[in-house]
Amino acid sequence: MFDYNFDLETELKIYRKVGNKNGFCNYSEWENYVLNKYGNKRYAESSLKNFLHYLKKNQRTIVSKKEGWSSTIMPMVILIITILSTSVFSIIGVINNYNDAINTFTDEEFMKYSGYSVEMIYSALEQNLYSGMYFYICAMIVVSLVIIAMIMLMTSKIGEYNLRESFYYDYIQIIKSIIENKK
């Protein structure tokens, strides 16, 4: 909000650098920066109260967004577990089908009537086994990578919202102290 000499992106960049070499050395220095910017009778009490409400509104919005992102983490973890367990059971199913087929084809009478050679049937069964296993393993890997990327995105968003929430909280506390000192 430029009416209050407040550019959110600029102020966030400054806030991120608190404690770094390129910014304020500590919180107190940053607090003094904000106190000097809005204190010393630069703004009327009514303007500061309006600014305070603007900051609180933005803080509530950030908290709401953070809660929205946070509430999606557990379903994503459950989704990963479900997909991975389904894939593992699918691989076990492919192996069991292979074993059942091998047991069926070892019956000599069946082999006599089918007219196929044992080697040809075993080869076909092995090919079926490996292709099924490769499919499920590749699917597990691809799905896992996609879900891990999504979780990384979510945690990044939550981290950003945590920073913004802290920023607004600190800013609100400083503006409140300026208002209190005016009384």
C-alpha positions as CSV (number, residue, x, y, z in Angstrom):
1,M,0.0,0.0,0.0
2,F,1.8,3.1,-1.2
3,D,-0.4,5.4,0.9
4,Y,1.6,4.3,3.9
5,N,4.9,4.0,2.1
6,F,4.4,0.2,2.3
7,D,5.4,-1.9,-0.7
8,L,4.8,-5.5,0.4
9,E,7.4,-7.1,-1.9
10,T,10.1,-4.6,-0.9
11,E,9.3,-5.0,2.8
12,L,9.4,-8.7,2.6
13,K,12.8,-8.6,0.9
14,I,14.1,-6.5,3.7
15,Y,12.5,-8.8,6.3
16,R,14.0,-11.9,4.7
17,K,17.4,-10.5,5.1
18,V,17.2,-9.8,8.8
19,G,20.1,-11.6,10.4
20,N,22.0,-11.9,7.1
21,K,25.1,-10.0,6.0
22,N,23.2,-8.1,3.3
23,G,20.4,-6.9,5.6
24,F,19.8,-5.8,9.2
25,C,22.0,-7.6,11.6
26,N,19.2,-8.5,14.0
27,Y,15.5,-8.0,14.7
28,S,16.1,-4.9,16.8
29,E,17.7,-3.1,13.9
30,W,14.8,-4.0,11.6
31,E,12.3,-3.0,14.3
32,N,14.0,0.4,14.6
33,Y,13.8,0.8,10.8
34,V,10.0,0.3,11.0
35,L,9.6,2.5,14.0
36,N,11.5,5.3,12.3
37,K,9.5,4.8,9.1
38,Y,6.1,5.1,10.8
39,G,6.8,6.8,14.1
40,N,7.9,10.3,15.0
41,K,4.5,11.8,14.2
42,R,4.9,11.1,10.5
43,Y,1.4,9.6,10.4
44,A,-1.7,10.5,12.3
45,E,-3.1,8.0,14.8
46,S,-6.2,7.4,12.6
47,S,-3.9,6.6,9.6
48,L,-1.9,4.2,11.6
49,K,-5.1,2.5,12.8
50,N,-6.3,2.1,9.2
51,F,-2.8,0.8,8.3
52,L,-3.0,-1.7,11.2
53,H,-6.3,-3.0,10.0
54,Y,-4.9,-3.4,6.5
55,L,-2.0,-5.4,7.9
56,K,-4.4,-7.6,10.0
57,K,-6.6,-8.3,7.0
58,N,-3.6,-9.4,5.0
59,Q,-2.4,-11.5,7.9
60,R,-5.8,-13.3,8.1
61,T,-5.6,-14.0,4.3
62,I,-2.1,-15.5,4.6
63,V,-3.2,-17.6,7.6
64,S,-6.1,-18.9,5.6
65,K,-4.0,-19.7,2.6
66,K,-1.4,-21.5,4.7
67,E,-4.1,-23.6,6.4
68,G,-5.4,-24.5,3.0
69,W,-2.0,-25.7,1.8
70,S,-1.3,-27.4,5.1
71,S,-4.5,-29.4,5.0
72,T,-3.5,-31.0,1.7
73,I,-0.2,-32.5,3.0
74,M,-1.8,-35.5,4.8
75,P,-4.0,-36.5,1.9
76,M,-0.9,-36.4,-0.4
77,V,1.0,-38.6,2.0
78,I,-1.9,-41.0,2.2
79,L,-2.1,-40.9,-1.6
80,I,1.6,-41.9,-1.9
81,I,1.2,-44.7,0.6
82,T,-1.9,-46.0,-1.3
83,I,-0.3,-45.8,-4.7
84,L,2.9,-47.5,-3.5
85,S,1.1,-50.2,-1.6
86,T,-1.2,-50.8,-4.6
87,S,1.8,-51.1,-6.9
88,V,3.6,-53.5,-4.5
89,F,0.5,-55.7,-4.3
90,S,0.2,-55.5,-8.1
91,I,3.7,-56.8,-8.5
92,I,3.0,-59.6,-6.0
93,G,-0.1,-60.4,-8.1
94,V,1.9,-60.6,-11.3
95,I,4.4,-63.0,-9.6
96,N,1.5,-65.1,-8.2
97,N,0.0,-65.3,-11.7
98,Y,3.3,-66.4,-13.0
99,N,3.6,-69.1,-10.4
100,D,0.1,-70.3,-11.0
101,A,0.7,-70.5,-14.7
102,I,3.9,-72.4,-14.2
103,N,2.1,-74.9,-12.0
104,T,-0.6,-75.3,-14.6
105,F,1.8,-75.8,-17.5
106,T,3.9,-78.4,-15.7
107,D,1.0,-80.9,-16.0
108,E,2.2,-83.2,-18.7
109,E,-1.2,-84.2,-20.0
110,F,-2.1,-80.5,-20.5
111,M,1.1,-80.1,-22.4
112,K,0.4,-83.1,-24.6
113,Y,-3.0,-81.7,-25.6
114,S,-1.9,-78.1,-26.1
115,G,0.7,-78.8,-28.7
116,Y,3.1,-76.2,-27.4
117,S,6.6,-76.8,-26.3
118,V,7.6,-76.2,-22.7
119,E,10.3,-73.8,-23.6
120,M,7.9,-71.6,-25.7
121,I,5.4,-71.5,-22.8
122,Y,8.0,-70.7,-20.2
123,S,9.4,-68.0,-22.4
124,A,6.0,-66.4,-22.9
125,L,5.3,-66.6,-19.2
126,E,8.7,-65.0,-18.3
127,Q,8.1,-62.2,-20.8
128,N,4.7,-61.6,-19.3
129,L,6.2,-61.6,-15.7
130,Y,9.0,-59.1,-16.6
131,S,6.8,-56.8,-18.6
132,G,4.2,-56.6,-15.8
133,M,6.9,-56.0,-13.1
134,Y,8.6,-53.3,-15.2
135,F,5.3,-51.6,-15.9
136,Y,4.4,-51.4,-12.2
137,I,7.9,-50.4,-11.1
138,C,8.1,-47.7,-13.7
139,A,4.6,-46.5,-12.7
140,M,5.6,-46.4,-9.1
141,I,8.7,-44.4,-9.8
142,V,6.9,-41.8,-12.1
143,V,4.0,-41.4,-9.7
144,S,6.3,-41.1,-6.7
145,L,8.4,-38.4,-8.4
146,V,5.3,-36.4,-9.3
147,I,3.9,-36.7,-5.8
148,I,7.3,-35.8,-4.2
149,A,7.5,-32.7,-6.5
150,M,4.0,-31.7,-5.4
151,I,4.9,-32.1,-1.8
152,M,8.0,-30.1,-2.2
153,L,5.9,-27.4,-3.9
154,M,3.4,-27.5,-1.0
155,T,6.1,-27.3,1.7
156,S,7.7,-24.4,-0.2
157,K,4.3,-22.6,-0.3
158,I,3.7,-23.3,3.4
159,G,7.2,-22.0,4.3
160,E,6.5,-18.8,2.3
161,Y,3.2,-18.3,4.1
162,N,4.9,-18.9,7.4
163,L,7.4,-16.2,6.6
164,R,4.6,-13.8,5.5
165,E,2.6,-14.6,8.6
166,S,5.6,-13.8,10.9
167,F,6.2,-10.7,8.9
168,Y,2.7,-9.4,9.4
169,Y,2.7,-10.4,13.0
170,D,5.9,-8.5,13.7
171,Y,4.8,-5.5,11.7
172,I,1.4,-5.4,13.5
173,Q,3.2,-5.5,16.9
174,I,5.4,-2.5,15.9
175,I,2.5,-0.5,14.5
176,K,0.5,-1.2,17.7
177,S,3.4,0.0,19.8
178,I,3.6,3.2,17.8
179,I,-0.1,3.8,18.3
180,E,0.2,3.1,22.0
181,N,3.0,5.6,22.3
182,K,0.9,8.3,20.6
183,K,-1.7,8.0,23.3
